[in-house]
Structure formats: structure tokens, C-alpha cells
Amino acid sequence: MKNMIKPRNYYYPWDLEQAIEDIMVYYNQRRHQGSLENLISGDVYLGREEEVKRRREFYKEIPLQKRRVENLQAVCV
């Protein structure tokens, strides 16, 4: 957090407060945690990890299916 806050100059206290709040939102609600199997800590806290994992598998399967079709078409040509 220090490395994200220090490089900027804040002329008003509320600007610094907003920057700290933005970092906390990013850290807790948008940043993927490697120790949590690349899940967002908010998802784990709210018990949505299984849903997120299922969604990931679904979206991971789409490009794999496309590649299979393309490879089969290349072999048949």
C-alpha cells in the first residue's frame, strides 16, 4: 500500500483518504490472491468460491473446444 500511496502528492486530506479507500477496495474486492487459488478474497469471504471455479471451468472450455475443431479441420484438409 505504501508503494501505491507514496509516489503521489496529496494536497488535501480527503484526496489521501480517497486514495486509501480505493486501494482497500482493490485489495479486498478486485485483486486475485494466489494463496486463495487465485480467487478474490471477497468471493471467499462470501462463500462464492465454488461458483467462481465452475464459471472459470466453463469459460476455459470454450477456447479448448474451438481449438479442437480447428485442429480436426486442419487434419482433414
C-alpha positions in Angstrom: 0.0 0.0 0.0 2.9 2.3 0.8 4.3 2.0 -2.7 1.0 2.9 -4.2 0.3 5.9 -1.9 3.8 7.5 -1.6 4.6 8.3 -5.2 1.7 10.8 -5.5 1.4 14.2 -3.8 -1.8 14.8 -2.0 -2.7 18.4 -1.3 -5.9 17.8 0.6 -6.6 15.2 3.3 -9.7 13.9 1.6 -7.6 13.1 -1.5 -5.4 10.9 0.6 -8.4 9.3 2.3 -10.0 8.5 -1.1 -6.7 7.0 -2.4 -6.5 4.7 0.7 -10.2 3.7 0.3 -9.6 2.9 -3.4 -6.6 0.7 -2.6 -8.6 -1.1 0.1 -11.5 -1.7 -2.4 -9.0 -3.0 -4.9 -7.2 -5.2 -2.4 -10.3 -6.8 -1.0 -12.7 -6.9 -3.9 -10.7 -7.0 -7.2 -7.3 -8.4 -6.5 -6.8 -12.1 -7.1 -5.0 -13.8 -4.2 -2.5 -16.5 -5.1 -2.9 -18.2 -1.7 -6.6 -18.4 -2.3 -6.3 -20.3 -5.6 -6.4 -17.0 -7.5 -9.7 -16.1 -6.1 -10.8 -12.7 -4.8 -10.8 -12.5 -1.0 -14.4 -11.1 -1.1 -15.6 -14.2 -3.0 -14.0 -16.5 -0.4 -15.5 -14.4 2.4 -19.0 -14.5 0.9 -18.7 -18.3 0.1 -18.8 -17.9 -3.7 -15.6 -19.8 -4.4 -17.2 -22.9 -5.9 -19.4 -20.8 -8.1 -16.4 -18.8 -9.4 -14.4 -22.0 -10.0 -17.3 -23.5 -12.0 -17.6 -20.3 -14.1 -13.8 -20.4 -14.8 -14.0 -24.0 -16.0 -16.9 -23.2 -18.2 -15.1 -20.2 -19.8 -11.9 -22.2 -20.1 -13.7 -25.0 -22.0 -14.9 -22.7 -24.8 -11.4 -21.9 -26.4 -10.4 -25.5 -25.9 -13.5 -26.6 -28.0 -12.6 -24.1 -30.7 -9.0 -25.4 -30.9 -10.2 -29.0 -31.1 -12.5 -28.1 -34.0 -9.7 -26.1 -35.8 -7.2 -28.9 -35.3 -9.6 -31.5 -36.6 -10.4 -29.4 -39.7 -6.6 -28.9 -40.3 -6.1 -32.7 -40.1 -9.0 -33.4 -42.5 -7.7 -30.9 -45.1 
